[in-house]
Amino acid sequence: MTNRFLTPLPLILALATPVAADPTVGLGLSFTWGGGSQGDTGVGLRVFSDDERKKFAGTVGVDFMLGSQTIRPNVGIAYLARDSYVGADVGFGLDGSGANVGIGLGLAADTK
């Protein structure tokens, strides 16, 4: 009976951890491949789960893909440097191309 209540505890603690972090935003370029396309380049906006320099952070973002002229929502991880980032993500092409992967780099606001 006790195990049923203790099982969700790690999940609850993991979800509460990002609340203590200071999120920040970034703007950059994304290079994608997969999802039934030959690849595409996009301009994107990211929200990072933390603003700590020299650390990894989770990302949620949206890209405007220049070749296909579509919007690509995505989630991923990024390494934050001094006011910049390098990251990897998985996105979904809203043009019906399906899921794809990408790498990105750009500027991040106020990394500490």
PDB file as gemmi writes it, atoms N, CA and C in Angstrom:
CRYST1    1.000    1.000    1.000  90.00  90.00  90.00 P 1                      
ATOM      1  N   MET A   1       0.819  -1.194   0.000  1.00  0.00           N  
ATOM      2  CA  MET A   1       0.000   0.000   0.000  1.00  0.00           C  
ATOM      3  C   MET A   1       0.869   1.266   0.000  1.00  0.00           C  
ATOM      4  N   THR A   2       1.953   1.259   0.760  1.00  0.00           N  
ATOM      5  CA  THR A   2       2.837   2.410   0.828  1.00  0.00           C  
ATOM      6  C   THR A   2       3.534   2.658  -0.507  1.00  0.00           C  
ATOM      7  N   ASN A   3       3.873   1.588  -1.243  1.00  0.00           N  
ATOM      8  CA  ASN A   3       4.543   1.746  -2.528  1.00  0.00           C  
ATOM      9  C   ASN A   3       3.695   2.503  -3.534  1.00  0.00           C  
ATOM     10  N   ARG A   4       2.400   2.373  -3.463  1.00  0.00           N  
ATOM     11  CA  ARG A   4       1.529   3.063  -4.400  1.00  0.00           C  
ATOM     12  C   ARG A   4       1.648   4.581  -4.219  1.00  0.00           C  
ATOM     13  N   PHE A   5       1.886   5.046  -3.012  1.00  0.00           N  
ATOM     14  CA  PHE A   5       2.015   6.476  -2.757  1.00  0.00           C  
ATOM     15  C   PHE A   5       3.440   6.974  -2.995  1.00  0.00           C  
ATOM     16  N   LEU A   6       4.444   6.112  -2.845  1.00  0.00           N  
ATOM     17  CA  LEU A   6       5.829   6.526  -3.033  1.00  0.00           C  
ATOM     18  C   LEU A   6       6.249   6.514  -4.503  1.00  0.00           C  
ATOM     19  N   THR A   7       5.579   5.745  -5.345  1.00  0.00           N  
ATOM     20  CA  THR A   7       5.943   5.662  -6.756  1.00  0.00           C  
ATOM     21  C   THR A   7       5.871   7.008  -7.471  1.00  0.00           C  
ATOM     22  N   PRO A   8       4.847   7.823  -7.305  1.00  0.00           N  
ATOM     23  CA  PRO A   8       4.813   9.101  -8.014  1.00  0.00           C  
ATOM     24  C   PRO A   8       5.719  10.176  -7.406  1.00  0.00           C  
ATOM     25  N   LEU A   9       6.301   9.932  -6.251  1.00  0.00           N  
ATOM     26  CA  LEU A   9       7.120  10.944  -5.586  1.00  0.00           C  
ATOM     27  C   LEU A   9       8.295  11.420  -6.436  1.00  0.00           C  
ATOM     28  N   PRO A  10       9.110  10.543  -7.056  1.00  0.00           N  
ATOM     29  CA  PRO A  10      10.202  11.043  -7.900  1.00  0.00           C  
ATOM     30  C   PRO A  10       9.706  11.885  -9.082  1.00  0.00           C  
ATOM     31  N   LEU A  11       8.589  11.512  -9.662  1.00  0.00           N  
ATOM     32  CA  LEU A  11       8.025  12.280 -10.764  1.00  0.00           C  
ATOM     33  C   LEU A  11       7.601  13.667 -10.301  1.00  0.00           C  
ATOM     34  N   ILE A  12       6.966  13.748  -9.178  1.00  0.00           N  
ATOM     35  CA  ILE A  12       6.535  15.044  -8.641  1.00  0.00           C  
ATOM     36  C   ILE A  12       7.741  15.931  -8.346  1.00  0.00           C  
ATOM     37  N   LEU A  13       8.789  15.355  -7.758  1.00  0.00           N  
ATOM     38  CA  LEU A  13       9.992  16.135  -7.460  1.00  0.00           C  
ATOM     39  C   LEU A  13      10.700  16.590  -8.734  1.00  0.00           C  
ATOM     40  N   ALA A  14      10.732  15.748  -9.753  1.00  0.00           N  
ATOM     41  CA  ALA A  14      11.374  16.117 -11.016  1.00  0.00           C  
ATOM     42  C   ALA A  14      10.628  17.253 -11.705  1.00  0.00           C  
ATOM     43  N   LEU A  15       9.313  17.242 -11.633  1.00  0.00           N  
ATOM     44  CA  LEU A  15       8.532  18.304 -12.244  1.00  0.00           C  
ATOM     45  C   LEU A  15       8.636  19.609 -11.469  1.00  0.00           C  
ATOM     46  N   ALA A  16       8.898  19.549 -10.187  1.00  0.00           N  
ATOM     47  CA  ALA A  16       8.993  20.754  -9.368  1.00  0.00           C  
ATOM     48  C   ALA A  16      10.350  21.429  -9.502  1.00  0.00           C  
ATOM     49  N   THR A  17      11.383  20.714  -9.919  1.00  0.00           N  
ATOM     50  CA  THR A  17      12.725  21.275 -10.003  1.00  0.00           C  
ATOM     51  C   THR A  17      12.828  22.448 -10.967  1.00  0.00           C  
ATOM     52  N   PRO A  18      12.271  22.414 -12.185  1.00  0.00           N  
ATOM     53  CA  PRO A  18      12.416  23.552 -13.085  1.00  0.00           C  
ATOM     54  C   PRO A  18      11.815  24.846 -12.568  1.00  0.00           C  
ATOM     55  N   VAL A  19      10.906  24.775 -11.629  1.00  0.00           N  
ATOM     56  CA  VAL A  19      10.299  25.979 -11.085  1.00  0.00           C  
ATOM     57  C   VAL A  19      11.338  26.831 -10.378  1.00  0.00           C  
ATOM     58  N   ALA A  20      12.379  26.221  -9.804  1.00  0.00           N  
ATOM     59  CA  ALA A  20      13.410  26.956  -9.092  1.00  0.00           C  
ATOM     60  C   ALA A  20      14.387  27.641 -10.035  1.00  0.00           C  
ATOM     61  N   ALA A  21      14.424  27.263 -11.303  1.00  0.00           N  
ATOM     62  CA  ALA A  21      15.365  27.824 -12.263  1.00  0.00           C  
ATOM     63  C   ALA A  21      14.821  29.123 -12.847  1.00  0.00           C  
ATOM     64  N   ASP A  22      15.734  29.941 -13.389  1.00  0.00           N  
ATOM     65  CA  ASP A  22      15.353  31.168 -14.071  1.00  0.00           C  
ATOM     66  C   ASP A  22      15.357  30.918 -15.574  1.00  0.00           C  
ATOM     67  N   PRO A  23      14.208  30.871 -16.217  1.00  0.00           N  
ATOM     68  CA  PRO A  23      14.192  30.632 -17.659  1.00  0.00           C  
ATOM     69  C   PRO A  23      14.714  31.847 -18.421  1.00  0.00           C  
ATOM     70  N   THR A  24      15.143  31.616 -19.648  1.00  0.00           N  
ATOM     71  CA  THR A  24      15.582  32.693 -20.529  1.00  0.00           C  
ATOM     72  C   THR A  24      15.166  32.348 -21.947  1.00  0.00           C  
ATOM     73  N   VAL A  25      15.322  33.267 -22.868  1.00  0.00           N  
ATOM     74  CA  VAL A  25      14.911  33.069 -24.257  1.00  0.00           C  
ATOM     75  C   VAL A  25      16.101  33.198 -25.197  1.00  0.00           C  
ATOM     76  N   GLY A  26      15.945  32.663 -26.396  1.00  0.00           N  
ATOM     77  CA  GLY A  26      16.989  32.747 -27.402  1.00  0.00           C  
ATOM     78  C   GLY A  26      16.420  32.839 -28.803  1.00  0.00           C  
ATOM     79  N   LEU A  27      17.243  33.314 -29.718  1.00  0.00           N  
ATOM     80  CA  LEU A  27      16.885  33.448 -31.114  1.00  0.00           C  
ATOM     81  C   LEU A  27      18.030  32.895 -31.939  1.00  0.00           C  
ATOM     82  N   GLY A  28      17.730  32.009 -32.914  1.00  0.00           N  
ATOM     83  CA  GLY A  28      18.817  31.425 -33.664  1.00  0.00           C  
ATOM     84  C   GLY A  28      18.398  30.715 -34.926  1.00  0.00           C  
ATOM     85  N   LEU A  29      19.344  29.960 -35.492  1.00  0.00           N  
ATOM     86  CA  LEU A  29      19.139  29.178 -36.703  1.00  0.00           C  
ATOM     87  C   LEU A  29      19.031  27.708 -36.361  1.00  0.00           C  
ATOM     88  N   SER A  30      18.204  26.985 -37.117  1.00  0.00           N  
ATOM     89  CA  SER A  30      18.057  25.544 -36.951  1.00  0.00           C  
ATOM     90  C   SER A  30      18.282  24.865 -38.295  1.00  0.00           C  
ATOM     91  N   PHE A  31      18.954  23.735 -38.240  1.00  0.00           N  
ATOM     92  CA  PHE A  31      19.202  22.924 -39.423  1.00  0.00           C  
ATOM     93  C   PHE A  31      18.579  21.559 -39.162  1.00  0.00           C  
ATOM     94  N   THR A  32      17.603  21.158 -39.977  1.00  0.00           N  
ATOM     95  CA  THR A  32      16.838  19.937 -39.717  1.00  0.00           C  
ATOM     96  C   THR A  32      17.020  18.910 -40.822  1.00  0.00           C  
ATOM     97  N   TRP A  33      16.745  17.667 -40.472  1.00  0.00           N  
ATOM     98  CA  TRP A  33      16.708  16.570 -41.444  1.00  0.00           C  
ATOM     99  C   TRP A  33      15.751  15.516 -40.931  1.00  0.00           C  
ATOM    100  N   GLY A  34      15.291  14.654 -41.849  1.00  0.00           N  
ATOM    101  CA  GLY A  34      14.327  13.610 -41.499  1.00  0.00           C  
ATOM    102  C   GLY A  34      12.915  14.062 -41.765  1.00  0.00           C  
ATOM    103  N   GLY A  35      11.981  13.204 -41.426  1.00  0.00           N  
ATOM    104  CA  GLY A  35      10.571  13.544 -41.584  1.00  0.00           C  
ATOM    105  C   GLY A  35      10.113  13.616 -43.028  1.00  0.00           C  
ATOM    106  N   GLY A  36      10.752  12.880 -43.911  1.00  0.00           N  
ATOM    107  CA  GLY A  36      10.321  12.859 -45.298  1.00  0.00           C  
ATOM    108  C   GLY A  36      10.829  14.018 -46.128  1.00  0.00           C  
ATOM    109  N   SER A  37      11.750  14.830 -45.596  1.00  0.00           N  
ATOM    110  CA  SER A  37      12.301  15.930 -46.381  1.00  0.00           C  
ATOM    111  C   SER A  37      13.818  15.786 -46.482  1.00  0.00           C  
ATOM    112  N   GLN A  38      14.402  16.515 -47.391  1.00  0.00           N  
ATOM    113  CA  GLN A  38      15.850  16.486 -47.575  1.00  0.00           C  
ATOM    114  C   GLN A  38      16.578  17.362 -46.565  1.00  0.00           C  
ATOM    115  N   GLY A  39      15.865  18.060 -45.753  1.00  0.00           N  
ATOM    116  CA  GLY A  39      16.450  18.968 -44.774  1.00  0.00           C  
ATOM    117  C   GLY A  39      15.997  20.383 -45.055  1.00  0.00           C  
ATOM    118  N   ASP A  40      16.086  21.199 -44.050  1.00  0.00           N  
ATOM    119  CA  ASP A  40      15.619  22.574 -44.179  1.00  0.00           C  
ATOM    120  C   ASP A  40      16.365  23.429 -43.159  1.00  0.00           C  
ATOM    121  N   THR A  41      16.340  24.705 -43.358  1.00  0.00           N  
ATOM    122  CA  THR A  41      16.942  25.667 -42.437  1.00  0.00           C  
ATOM    123  C   THR A  41      15.835  26.575 -41.929  1.00  0.00           C  
ATOM    124  N   GLY A  42      15.895  26.894 -40.649  1.00  0.00           N  
ATOM    125  CA  GLY A  42      14.856  27.736 -40.075  1.00  0.00           C  
ATOM    126  C   GLY A  42      15.399  28.780 -39.132  1.00  0.00           C  
ATOM    127  N   VAL A  43      14.587  29.771 -38.876  1.00  0.00           N  
ATOM    128  CA  VAL A  43      14.860  30.807 -37.888  1.00  0.00           C  
ATOM    129  C   VAL A  43      13.913  30.531 -36.736  1.00  0.00           C  
ATOM    130  N   GLY A  44      14.459  30.468 -35.510  1.00  0.00           N  
ATOM    131  CA  GLY A  44      13.611  30.048 -34.414  1.00  0.00           C  
ATOM    132  C   GLY A  44      13.758  30.829 -33.132  1.00  0.00           C  
ATOM    133  N   LEU A  45      12.756  30.700 -32.310  1.00  0.00           N  
ATOM    134  CA  LEU A  45      12.699  31.280 -30.975  1.00  0.00           C  
ATOM    135  C   LEU A  45      12.661  30.133 -29.979  1.00  0.00           C  
ATOM    136  N   ARG A  46      13.479  30.194 -28.925  1.00  0.00           N  
ATOM    137  CA  ARG A  46      13.553  29.146 -27.908  1.00  0.00           C  
ATOM    138  C   ARG A  46      13.324  29.751 -26.522  1.00  0.00           C  
ATOM    139  N   VAL A  47      12.726  28.941 -25.663  1.00  0.00           N  
ATOM    140  CA  VAL A  47      12.656  29.246 -24.234  1.00  0.00           C  
ATOM    141  C   VAL A  47      13.462  28.160 -23.540  1.00  0.00           C  
ATOM    142  N   PHE A  48      14.451  28.559 -22.758  1.00  0.00           N  
ATOM    143  CA  PHE A  48      15.336  27.638 -22.044  1.00  0.00           C  
ATOM    144  C   PHE A  48      14.877  27.502 -20.600  1.00  0.00           C  
ATOM    145  N   SER A  49      15.007  26.302 -20.053  1.00  0.00           N  
ATOM    146  CA  SER A  49      14.550  26.052 -18.689  1.00  0.00           C  
ATOM    147  C   SER A  49      15.421  26.718 -17.640  1.00  0.00           C  
ATOM    148  N   ASP A  50      16.608  27.155 -18.016  1.00  0.00           N  
ATOM    149  CA  ASP A  50      17.536  27.768 -17.061  1.00  0.00           C  
ATOM    150  C   ASP A  50      18.398  28.788 -17.789  1.00  0.00           C  
ATOM    151  N   ASP A  51      19.032  29.689 -17.044  1.00  0.00           N  
ATOM    152  CA  ASP A  51      19.910  30.684 -17.661  1.00  0.00           C  
ATOM    153  C   ASP A  51      21.361  30.546 -17.191  1.00  0.00           C  
ATOM    154  N   GLU A  52      21.703  29.402 -16.622  1.00  0.00           N  
ATOM    155  CA  GLU A  52      23.059  29.168 -16.119  1.00  0.00           C  
ATOM    156  C   GLU A  52      24.034  28.881 -17.256  1.00  0.00           C  
ATOM    157  N   ARG A  53      25.083  29.686 -17.348  1.00  0.00           N  
ATOM    158  CA  ARG A  53      26.117  29.495 -18.353  1.00  0.00           C  
ATOM    159  C   ARG A  53      26.919  28.229 -18.058  1.00  0.00           C  
ATOM    160  N   LYS A  54      27.425  27.576 -19.113  1.00  0.00           N  
ATOM    161  CA  LYS A  54      28.214  26.351 -19.031  1.00  0.00           C  
ATOM    162  C   LYS A  54      27.408  25.174 -18.477  1.00  0.00           C  
ATOM    163  N   LYS A  55      26.096  25.180 -18.736  1.00  0.00           N  
ATOM    164  CA  LYS A  55      25.214  24.099 -18.305  1.00  0.00           C  
ATOM    165  C   LYS A  55      24.237  23.766 -19.421  1.00  0.00           C  
ATOM    166  N   PHE A  56      23.647  22.577 -19.327  1.00  0.00           N  
ATOM    167  CA  PHE A  56      22.606  22.170 -20.257  1.00  0.00           C  
ATOM    168  C   PHE A  56      21.250  22.602 -19.718  1.00  0.00           C  
ATOM    169  N   ALA A  57      20.339  22.920 -20.630  1.00  0.00           N  
ATOM    170  CA  ALA A  57      18.979  23.307 -20.262  1.00  0.00           C  
ATOM    171  C   ALA A  57      17.997  22.678 -21.245  1.00  0.00           C  
ATOM    172  N   GLY A  58      16.794  22.430 -20.779  1.00  0.00           N  
ATOM    173  CA  GLY A  58      15.730  21.968 -21.664  1.00  0.00           C  
ATOM    174  C   GLY A  58      15.206  23.137 -22.484  1.00  0.00           C  
ATOM    175  N   THR A  59      14.691  22.841 -23.670  1.00  0.00           N  
ATOM    176  CA  THR A  59      14.173  23.900 -24.536  1.00  0.00           C  
ATOM    177  C   THR A  59      12.792  23.551 -25.073  1.00  0.00           C  
ATOM    178  N   VAL A  60      12.022  24.575 -25.297  1.00  0.00           N  
ATOM    179  CA  VAL A  60      10.757  24.507 -26.020  1.00  0.00           C  
ATOM    180  C   VAL A  60      10.831  25.643 -27.021  1.00  0.00           C  
ATOM    181  N   GLY A  61      10.526  25.354 -28.281  1.00  0.00           N  
ATOM    182  CA  GLY A  61      10.668  26.410 -29.266  1.00  0.00           C  
ATOM    183  C   GLY A  61       9.770  26.262 -30.460  1.00  0.00           C  
ATOM    184  N   VAL A  62       9.901  27.224 -31.347  1.00  0.00           N  
ATOM    185  CA  VAL A  62       9.185  27.225 -32.610  1.00  0.00           C  
ATOM    186  C   VAL A  62      10.116  27.813 -33.669  1.00  0.00           C  
ATOM    187  N   ASP A  63      10.137  27.166 -34.838  1.00  0.00           N  
ATOM    188  CA  ASP A  63      10.963  27.613 -35.952  1.00  0.00           C  
ATOM    189  C   ASP A  63      10.084  27.964 -37.135  1.00  0.00           C  
ATOM    190  N   PHE A  64      10.511  28.956 -37.909  1.00  0.00           N  
ATOM    191  CA  PHE A  64       9.918  29.205 -39.211  1.00  0.00           C  
ATOM    192  C   PHE A  64      10.902  28.646 -40.221  1.00  0.00           C  
ATOM    193  N   MET A  65      10.489  27.583 -40.919  1.00  0.00           N  
ATOM    194  CA  MET A  65      11.362  26.905 -41.865  1.00  0.00           C  
ATOM    195  C   MET A  65      11.371  27.669 -43.184  1.00  0.00           C  
ATOM    196  N   LEU A  66      12.555  28.081 -43.605  1.00  0.00           N  
ATOM    197  CA  LEU A  66      12.679  28.948 -44.768  1.00  0.00           C  
ATOM    198  C   LEU A  66      12.375  28.235 -46.083  1.00  0.00           C  
ATOM    199  N   GLY A  67      12.801  26.990 -46.231  1.00  0.00           N  
ATOM    200  CA  GLY A  67      12.577  26.271 -47.479  1.00  0.00           C  
ATOM    201  C   GLY A  67      11.131  25.896 -47.707  1.00  0.00           C  
ATOM    202  N   SER A  68      10.493  25.331 -46.683  1.00  0.00           N  
ATOM    203  CA  SER A  68       9.106  24.869 -46.827  1.00  0.00           C  
ATOM    204  C   SER A  68       8.079  25.928 -46.445  1.00  0.00           C  
ATOM    205  N   GLN A  69       8.528  27.051 -45.877  1.00  0.00           N  
ATOM    206  CA  GLN A  69       7.637  28.137 -45.461  1.00  0.00           C  
ATOM    207  C   GLN A  69       6.579  27.653 -44.464  1.00  0.00           C  
ATOM    208  N   THR A  70       6.997  26.830 -43.490  1.00  0.00           N  
ATOM    209  CA  THR A  70       6.078  26.288 -42.491  1.00  0.00           C  
ATOM    210  C   THR A  70       6.595  26.575 -41.087  1.00  0.00           C  
ATOM    211  N   ILE A  71       5.737  26.329 -40.110  1.00  0.00           N  
ATOM    212  CA  ILE A  71       6.071  26.465 -38.698  1.00  0.00           C  
ATOM    213  C   ILE A  71       6.432  25.083 -38.157  1.00  0.00           C  
ATOM    214  N   ARG A  72       7.481  25.013 -37.319  1.00  0.00           N  
ATOM    215  CA  ARG A  72       7.952  23.750 -36.741  1.00  0.00           C  
ATOM    216  C   ARG A  72       8.091  23.892 -35.221  1.00  0.00           C  
ATOM    217  N   PRO A  73       7.112  23.432 -34.431  1.00  0.00           N  
ATOM    218  CA  PRO A  73       7.279  23.410 -32.972  1.00  0.00           C  
ATOM    219  C   PRO A  73       8.272  22.308 -32.599  1.00  0.00           C  
ATOM    220  N   ASN A  74       9.018  22.510 -31.497  1.00  0.00           N  
ATOM    221  CA  ASN A  74      10.038  21.532 -31.118  1.00  0.00           C  
ATOM    222  C   ASN A  74      10.346  21.574 -29.635  1.00  0.00           C  
ATOM    223  N   VAL A  75      10.978  20.492 -29.161  1.00  0.00           N  
ATOM    224  CA  VAL A  75      11.507  20.388 -27.800  1.00  0.00           C  
ATOM    225  C   VAL A  75      12.905  19.787 -27.891  1.00  0.00           C  
ATOM    226  N   GLY A  76      13.765  20.129 -26.935  1.00  0.00           N  
ATOM    227  CA  GLY A  76      15.117  19.591 -26.983  1.00  0.00           C  
ATOM    228  C   GLY A  76      15.960  20.003 -25.794  1.00  0.00           C  
ATOM    229  N   ILE A  77      17.278  19.947 -26.016  1.00  0.00           N  
ATOM    230  CA  ILE A  77      18.248  20.365 -25.006  1.00  0.00           C  
ATOM    231  C   ILE A  77      19.246  21.317 -25.655  1.00  0.00           C  
ATOM    232  N   ALA A  78      19.870  22.142 -24.843  1.00  0.00           N  
ATOM    233  CA  ALA A  78      20.862  23.084 -25.352  1.00  0.00           C  
ATOM    234  C   ALA A  78      21.944  23.306 -24.306  1.00  0.00           C  
ATOM    235  N   TYR A  79      23.148  23.568 -24.791  1.00  0.00           N  
ATOM    236  CA  TYR A  79      24.258  23.956 -23.929  1.00  0.00           C  
ATOM    237  C   TYR A  79      24.357  25.468 -23.998  1.00  0.00           C  
ATOM    238  N   LEU A  80      24.276  26.121 -22.850  1.00  0.00           N  
ATOM    239  CA  LEU A  80      24.313  27.573 -22.797  1.00  0.00           C  
ATOM    240  C   LEU A  80      25.737  28.061 -22.562  1.00  0.00           C  
ATOM    241  N   ALA A  81      26.184  28.980 -23.392  1.00  0.00           N  
ATOM    242  CA  ALA A  81      27.485  29.626 -23.240  1.00  0.00           C  
ATOM    243  C   ALA A  81      27.229  31.101 -22.917  1.00  0.00           C  
ATOM    244  N   ARG A  82      28.227  31.938 -23.068  1.00  0.00           N  
ATOM    245  CA  ARG A  82      28.054  33.364 -22.780  1.00  0.00           C  
ATOM    246  C   ARG A  82      27.124  33.983 -23.824  1.00  0.00           C  
ATOM    247  N   ASP A  83      25.895  34.227 -23.434  1.00  0.00           N  
ATOM    248  CA  ASP A  83      24.863  34.835 -24.274  1.00  0.00           C  
ATOM    249  C   ASP A  83      24.677  34.123 -25.614  1.00  0.00           C  
ATOM    250  N   SER A  84      24.907  32.806 -25.646  1.00  0.00           N  
ATOM    251  CA  SER A  84      24.687  32.016 -26.860  1.00  0.00           C  
ATOM    252  C   SER A  84      24.335  30.580 -26.476  1.00  0.00           C  
ATOM    253  N   TYR A  85      23.931  29.796 -27.472  1.00  0.00           N  
ATOM    254  CA  TYR A  85      23.575  28.403 -27.217  1.00  0.00           C  
ATOM    255  C   TYR A  85      23.867  27.540 -28.432  1.00  0.00           C  
ATOM    256  N   VAL A  86      24.032  26.252 -28.176  1.00  0.00           N  
ATOM    257  CA  VAL A  86      24.110  25.211 -29.192  1.00  0.00           C  
ATOM    258  C   VAL A  86      23.195  24.109 -28.704  1.00  0.00           C  
ATOM    259  N   GLY A  87      22.307  23.607 -29.568  1.00  0.00           N  
ATOM    260  CA  GLY A  87      21.347  22.636 -29.097  1.00  0.00           C  
ATOM    261  C   GLY A  87      20.935  21.611 -30.124  1.00  0.00           C  
ATOM    262  N   ALA A  88      20.180  20.642 -29.657  1.00  0.00           N  
ATOM    263  CA  ALA A  88      19.592  19.594 -30.490  1.00  0.00           C  
ATOM    264  C   ALA A  88      18.129  19.472 -30.089  1.00  0.00           C  
ATOM    265  N   ASP A  89      17.274  19.201 -31.079  1.00  0.00           N  
ATOM    266  CA  ASP A  89      15.852  19.115 -30.773  1.00  0.00           C  
ATOM    267  C   ASP A  89      15.141  18.143 -31.698  1.00  0.00           C  
ATOM    268  N   VAL A  90      13.915  17.841 -31.323  1.00  0.00           N  
ATOM    269  CA  VAL A  90      13.008  17.036 -32.132  1.00  0.00           C  
ATOM    270  C   VAL A  90      11.789  17.914 -32.387  1.00  0.00           C  
ATOM    271  N   GLY A  91      11.426  18.024 -33.657  1.00  0.00           N  
ATOM    272  CA  GLY A  91      10.298  18.868 -34.015  1.00  0.00           C  
ATOM    273  C   GLY A  91       9.288  18.119 -34.851  1.00  0.00           C  
ATOM    274  N   PHE A  92       8.188  18.779 -35.100  1.00  0.00           N  
ATOM    275  CA  PHE A  92       7.119  18.194 -35.899  1.00  0.00           C  
ATOM    276  C   PHE A  92       6.743  19.171 -36.987  1.00  0.00           C  
ATOM    277  N   GLY A  93       6.915  18.748 -38.239  1.00  0.00           N  
ATOM    278  CA  GLY A  93       6.560  19.605 -39.364  1.00  0.00           C  
ATOM    279  C   GLY A  93       5.059  19.728 -39.509  1.00  0.00           C  
ATOM    280  N   LEU A  94       4.531  20.916 -39.406  1.00  0.00           N  
ATOM    281  CA  LEU A  94       3.092  21.124 -39.519  1.00  0.00           C  
ATOM    282  C   LEU A  94       2.610  21.048 -40.959  1.00  0.00           C  
ATOM    283  N   ASP A  95       3.536  20.849 -41.905  1.00  0.00           N  
ATOM    284  CA  ASP A  95       3.159  20.706 -43.311  1.00  0.00           C  
ATOM    285  C   ASP A  95       2.846  19.257 -43.671  1.00  0.00           C  
ATOM    286  N   GLY A  96       2.796  18.380 -42.663  1.00  0.00           N  
ATOM    287  CA  GLY A  96       2.508  16.972 -42.906  1.00  0.00           C  
ATOM    288  C   GLY A  96       3.738  16.120 -43.109  1.00  0.00           C  
ATOM    289  N   SER A  97       4.931  16.689 -42.954  1.00  0.00           N  
ATOM    290  CA  SER A  97       6.169  15.929 -43.162  1.00  0.00           C  
ATOM    291  C   SER A  97       6.525  15.049 -41.970  1.00  0.00           C  
ATOM    292  N   GLY A  98       5.862  15.205 -40.841  1.00  0.00           N  
ATOM    293  CA  GLY A  98       6.109  14.362 -39.679  1.00  0.00           C  
ATOM    294  C   GLY A  98       7.232  14.878 -38.798  1.00  0.00           C  
ATOM    295  N   ALA A  99       7.718  13.988 -37.940  1.00  0.00           N  
ATOM    296  CA  ALA A  99       8.766  14.361 -36.980  1.00  0.00           C  
ATOM    297  C   ALA A  99      10.123  14.443 -37.669  1.00  0.00           C  
ATOM    298  N   ASN A 100      10.959  15.353 -37.184  1.00  0.00           N  
ATOM    299  CA  ASN A 100      12.316  15.497 -37.689  1.00  0.00           C  
ATOM    300  C   ASN A 100      13.231  15.919 -36.549  1.00  0.00           C  
ATOM    301  N   VAL A 101      14.516  15.834 -36.786  1.00  0.00           N  
ATOM    302  CA  VAL A 101      15.504  16.242 -35.782  1.00  0.00           C  
ATOM    303  C   VAL A 101      16.281  17.436 -36.318  1.00  0.00           C  
ATOM    304  N   GLY A 102      16.849  18.180 -35.394  1.00  0.00           N  
ATOM    305  CA  GLY A 102      17.594  19.354 -35.813  1.00  0.00           C  
ATOM    306  C   GLY A 102      18.656  19.737 -34.819  1.00  0.00           C  
ATOM    307  N   ILE A 103      19.585  20.531 -35.312  1.00  0.00           N  
ATOM    308  CA  ILE A 103      20.588  21.166 -34.466  1.00  0.00           C  
ATOM    309  C   ILE A 103      20.431  22.664 -34.644  1.00  0.00           C  
ATOM    310  N   GLY A 104      20.783  23.396 -33.624  1.00  0.00           N  
ATOM    311  CA  GLY A 104      20.614  24.839 -33.702  1.00  0.00           C  
ATOM    312  C   GLY A 104      21.681  25.584 -32.939  1.00  0.00           C  
ATOM    313  N   LEU A 105      21.837  26.835 -33.288  1.00  0.00           N  
ATOM    314  CA  LEU A 105      22.760  27.723 -32.577  1.00  0.00           C  
ATOM    315  C   LEU A 105      22.212  29.140 -32.683  1.00  0.00           C  
ATOM    316  N   GLY A 106      22.552  29.923 -31.686  1.00  0.00           N  
ATOM    317  CA  GLY A 106      22.052  31.294 -31.704  1.00  0.00           C  
ATOM    318  C   GLY A 106      22.393  32.060 -30.449  1.00  0.00           C  
ATOM    319  N   LEU A 107      21.707  33.143 -30.252  1.00  0.00           N  
ATOM    320  CA  LEU A 107      21.921  34.034 -29.121  1.00  0.00           C  
ATOM    321  C   LEU A 107      20.912  33.724 -28.016  1.00  0.00           C  
ATOM    322  N   ALA A 108      21.373  33.794 -26.785  1.00  0.00           N  
ATOM    323  CA  ALA A 108      20.514  33.589 -25.616  1.00  0.00           C  
ATOM    324  C   ALA A 108      20.607  34.822 -24.739  1.00  0.00           C  
ATOM    325  N   ALA A 109      19.500  35.266 -24.223  1.00  0.00           N  
ATOM    326  CA  ALA A 109      19.449  36.487 -23.413  1.00  0.00           C  
ATOM    327  C   ALA A 109      19.930  36.210 -21.989  1.00  0.00           C  
ATOM    328  N   ASP A 110      20.829  37.061 -21.522  1.00  0.00           N  
ATOM    329  CA  ASP A 110      21.238  37.121 -20.109  1.00  0.00           C  
ATOM    330  C   ASP A 110      21.620  35.792 -19.483  1.00  0.00           C  
ATOM    331  N   THR A 111      22.528  35.028 -20.102  1.00  0.00           N  
ATOM    332  CA  THR A 111      23.020  33.828 -19.446  1.00  0.00           C  
ATOM    333  C   THR A 111      24.009  34.245 -18.371  1.00  0.00           C  
ATOM    334  N   LYS A 112      23.893  33.635 -17.210  1.00  0.00           N  
ATOM    335  CA  LYS A 112      24.706  34.032 -16.055  1.00  0.00           C  
ATOM    336  C   LYS A 112      25.822  33.036 -15.817  1.00  0.00           C  
TER     337      LYS A 112                                                      
END                                                                             
